[in-house]
Amino acid sequence: MSEVQGLSEKLRQDLYAAMKVGDKRKVETLRMVISDIKKEEIDRKRPLKEDEILAWVRRGMKTRSESVSQFEKGGRTDLADKEKLEIEILKIYLPQPLTGEALKKAVEAVVLNLKVTSKKDMGLVMKTVMAQYGSQADGNEVKTLVGQILVE
């Protein structure tokens, strides 16, 4: 079984498990993600690759995060809590993120590999880091680290 089928299959298996135990929130969240993925596969006329599926999961998390802030501004903590729970459900399907020292070492390795020293090369470094670690790295953290490393 390929990784793509593995991730898609994991989503489906978790959906069925959630249905069996009656976890309404997880069922709704997984159905929405699976539906979005299927729609995208139909639009593209091909199965999605794992990184594309992960991008849909991340997109769902970003949308929900934006909703949380809007609901909190509007005083709708009940809806904000619902969105936060859905974010926690979706996090399960993402790879463990690189943070702190591990992310700094990854960025430093790319900078050394590319042999760059000035801030004008920031775009190149960002592109390379995100290509290698995109599913595990937060772009804002990477940008901050690249800025710090190229300044030093």
C-alpha positions as CSV (number, residue, x, y, z in Angstrom):
1,M,0.0,0.0,0.0
2,S,1.4,3.4,-0.9
3,E,1.7,6.3,1.5
4,V,-1.1,8.1,-0.2
5,Q,-3.4,5.2,0.1
6,G,-2.1,4.8,3.7
7,L,-3.1,8.4,4.6
8,S,-6.4,8.2,2.8
9,E,-7.1,4.8,4.3
10,K,-6.2,6.0,7.8
11,L,-8.7,8.9,7.4
12,R,-11.4,6.4,6.4
13,Q,-10.6,3.9,9.1
14,D,-10.6,6.7,11.7
15,L,-14.0,7.9,10.3
16,Y,-15.5,4.4,10.7
17,A,-14.0,4.0,14.2
18,A,-15.4,7.4,15.2
19,M,-18.8,6.4,13.8
20,K,-18.8,3.2,15.9
21,V,-18.1,5.0,19.2
22,G,-20.4,7.9,18.4
23,D,-17.8,10.7,18.3
24,K,-20.0,13.2,16.4
25,R,-17.4,15.9,16.1
26,K,-14.7,13.6,14.8
27,V,-17.1,12.1,12.3
28,E,-18.1,15.5,11.0
29,T,-14.5,16.7,10.7
30,L,-13.2,13.6,9.0
31,R,-16.2,13.5,6.6
32,M,-15.5,17.1,5.6
33,V,-11.8,16.4,5.0
34,I,-12.5,13.2,3.0
35,S,-15.1,15.0,1.0
36,D,-12.7,17.9,0.2
37,I,-10.0,15.4,-0.9
38,K,-12.4,13.5,-3.1
39,K,-13.7,16.7,-4.7
40,E,-10.1,17.8,-5.4
41,E,-9.3,14.3,-6.9
42,I,-12.3,14.6,-9.2
43,D,-11.3,18.2,-10.3
44,R,-7.7,17.1,-11.0
45,K,-8.8,13.7,-12.5
46,R,-6.2,11.8,-10.5
47,P,-5.6,10.7,-7.0
48,L,-3.9,13.2,-4.7
49,K,-0.3,12.6,-3.5
50,E,0.4,12.5,0.2
51,D,1.8,16.0,0.2
52,E,-1.3,17.3,-1.5
53,I,-3.5,15.6,1.1
54,L,-1.4,17.0,3.9
55,A,-1.9,20.4,2.2
56,W,-5.7,20.0,2.4
57,V,-5.4,19.1,6.1
58,R,-3.3,22.1,6.7
59,R,-5.7,24.3,4.8
60,G,-8.5,23.0,6.9
61,M,-6.6,23.9,10.1
62,K,-5.8,27.4,8.8
63,T,-9.4,28.0,7.9
64,R,-10.5,26.8,11.3
65,S,-7.9,29.0,13.1
66,E,-9.1,32.0,11.3
67,S,-12.7,31.1,12.3
68,V,-11.6,30.8,15.9
69,S,-10.3,34.3,16.0
70,Q,-13.4,35.7,14.3
71,F,-15.7,33.8,16.7
72,E,-13.8,35.0,19.7
73,K,-14.0,38.6,18.4
74,G,-17.7,38.1,18.1
75,G,-18.1,36.6,21.6
76,R,-19.1,33.2,20.3
77,T,-16.9,31.0,22.5
78,D,-19.1,28.0,21.8
79,L,-18.3,28.1,18.1
80,A,-14.6,28.9,18.8
81,D,-14.4,25.9,21.0
82,K,-15.9,23.7,18.3
83,E,-13.3,24.9,15.8
84,K,-10.5,24.4,18.2
85,L,-11.6,20.8,18.7
86,E,-11.6,20.2,15.0
87,I,-8.1,21.7,14.8
88,E,-6.9,19.1,17.4
89,I,-8.5,16.3,15.4
90,L,-6.7,17.4,12.2
91,K,-3.3,17.7,13.9
92,I,-3.3,13.9,14.3
93,Y,-2.8,13.5,10.6
94,L,0.1,15.9,10.2
95,P,3.8,14.9,10.7
96,Q,5.5,16.0,13.9
97,P,6.7,19.5,13.4
98,L,10.3,20.5,13.6
99,T,10.7,23.2,16.3
100,G,13.3,24.9,18.3
101,E,16.8,23.6,17.9
102,A,16.0,20.9,15.4
103,L,14.5,23.5,13.0
104,K,17.4,25.9,13.6
105,K,19.9,23.1,12.7
106,A,17.9,22.3,9.5
107,V,17.9,25.9,8.4
108,E,21.6,26.3,9.2
109,A,22.4,23.1,7.1
110,V,20.5,24.6,4.1
111,V,22.4,27.9,4.5
112,L,25.7,26.1,4.6
113,N,24.7,23.9,1.7
114,L,23.7,26.8,-0.5
115,K,26.8,28.8,0.7
116,V,24.8,32.0,1.1
117,T,25.5,34.8,3.6
118,S,23.4,37.8,2.8
119,K,19.8,38.6,3.3
120,K,19.3,39.0,-0.4
121,D,19.4,35.2,-0.6
122,M,16.6,34.8,1.9
123,G,14.1,33.8,-0.7
124,L,16.3,31.0,-2.0
125,V,17.0,29.7,1.5
126,M,13.2,29.9,2.3
127,K,12.3,28.0,-0.9
128,T,14.9,25.3,-0.2
129,V,13.9,24.8,3.5
130,M,10.2,24.7,2.7
131,A,10.8,22.2,-0.1
132,Q,12.7,19.9,2.2
133,Y,10.8,20.4,5.4
134,G,7.5,22.1,4.4
135,S,5.3,19.5,6.0
136,Q,7.2,19.7,9.2
137,A,8.1,23.4,9.4
138,D,6.1,26.6,10.1
139,G,6.9,29.1,7.4
140,N,6.9,32.0,9.9
141,E,9.4,30.3,12.2
142,V,11.6,29.4,9.2
143,K,11.5,33.1,8.0
144,T,12.5,34.3,11.4
145,L,15.4,31.8,11.7
146,V,16.7,32.5,8.2
147,G,16.6,36.3,9.0
148,Q,18.6,35.7,12.2
149,I,21.1,33.4,10.6
150,L,21.8,35.5,7.5
151,V,22.3,38.6,9.7
152,E,24.8,37.0,11.9
